Amino acid sequence: MYIIADRMTANGLMLGGTQGLTIADESDIAQKLSDIPQDEKTILVTSTLAEVAETEIERLKKRGIICIIIPDMVSGHEDTTKKLIKEAVGFELG
C-alpha cells in the first residue's frame, strides 16, 4: 500500500506506527502520484491533496489502482471518520 499525505497527517500516521509514507503538498502532489511504482495496487491519499490532483487520481484508477481518499486535518471531521469506519466494518459503532 502506498500512502501520500500532507506533513501533519503523515506525522499522525507515523505516531500510530504507519511506515513508508510519502509526504506531499499541493505543489508536488501530481509528481508524487506519477512516481507511484507500476506494481502498486492500492494508494491512500488525503482528501485535500486528492482535490488538487483529481485528474491524476482518475488516471491511476484507469490503470486499475485502487485509490482511497482519507480525511486529513483540514477536511476530516467526526462524520467522515464514522462513515469510513462504518464502510470498513459494515455497521455503525456506538
C-alpha positions in Angstrom: 0.0 0.0 0.0 1.3 3.5 -0.9 0.3 6.4 1.2 0.6 10.1 0.2 -0.3 12.6 2.9 0.4 16.2 4.0 3.1 16.6 6.7 0.6 16.9 9.6 -1.4 13.8 8.6 1.8 11.8 7.9 3.1 12.7 11.4 -0.1 11.4 13.0 0.0 8.2 10.9 3.7 7.7 11.8 2.9 8.1 15.5 0.4 5.3 15.0 3.1 3.0 13.6 2.5 3.5 9.8 5.6 3.2 7.8 6.5 4.0 4.2 4.7 7.3 3.9 5.3 9.8 1.1 4.9 13.4 2.2 3.5 15.8 -0.4 1.9 19.3 -0.7 -0.3 20.9 -3.3 2.6 22.0 -5.4 4.1 18.5 -5.9 1.2 16.0 -5.5 0.9 15.5 -9.3 4.6 14.5 -9.4 4.3 12.2 -6.4 1.3 10.4 -8.0 3.2 10.0 -11.2 6.1 8.4 -9.3 4.0 5.6 -7.9 5.6 2.2 -8.8 3.9 0.3 -11.7 3.3 -2.7 -9.5 1.4 -0.8 -6.8 -2.2 -1.8 -6.4 -3.6 0.4 -3.6 -2.9 4.0 -2.7 -4.2 6.2 0.1 -4.3 10.0 -0.5 -5.5 12.7 1.9 -8.7 14.5 0.8 -7.1 17.9 0.4 -4.4 16.6 -1.8 -6.9 14.5 -3.8 -9.0 17.6 -4.6 -5.9 19.2 -6.2 -5.0 16.1 -8.2 -8.3 14.7 -9.4 -7.1 14.2 -12.9 -4.0 12.2 -11.8 -6.1 10.1 -9.5 -8.6 9.3 -12.3 -5.6 8.2 -14.5 -4.4 5.9 -11.7 -7.9 4.4 -11.4 -7.9 3.6 -15.1 -4.7 1.7 -14.6 -6.5 -0.5 -12.1 -5.1 1.1 -9.0 -7.5 1.3 -6.0 -7.4 4.9 -4.8 -8.8 5.5 -1.3 -9.3 9.1 -0.1 -8.7 9.5 3.6 -9.6 12.5 5.8 -6.9 15.0 6.9 -6.6 17.8 9.4 -8.4 20.3 7.1 -11.3 18.2 5.8 -11.6 15.4 8.2 -14.2 15.5 11.0 -16.1 13.1 13.1 -18.8 12.4 10.5 -16.2 11.4 7.9 -14.4 9.2 10.3 -17.6 7.5 11.4 -18.5 6.9 7.7 -15.1 5.3 7.0 -15.4 3.0 10.0 -19.0 2.0 9.0 -17.9 1.2 5.5 -14.9 -0.8 6.7 -16.7 -2.7 9.5 -20.1 -3.0 7.8 -22.2 -1.4 10.6 -22.2 1.8 12.8 -20.3 1.7 16.1 -21.7 3.4 19.1 
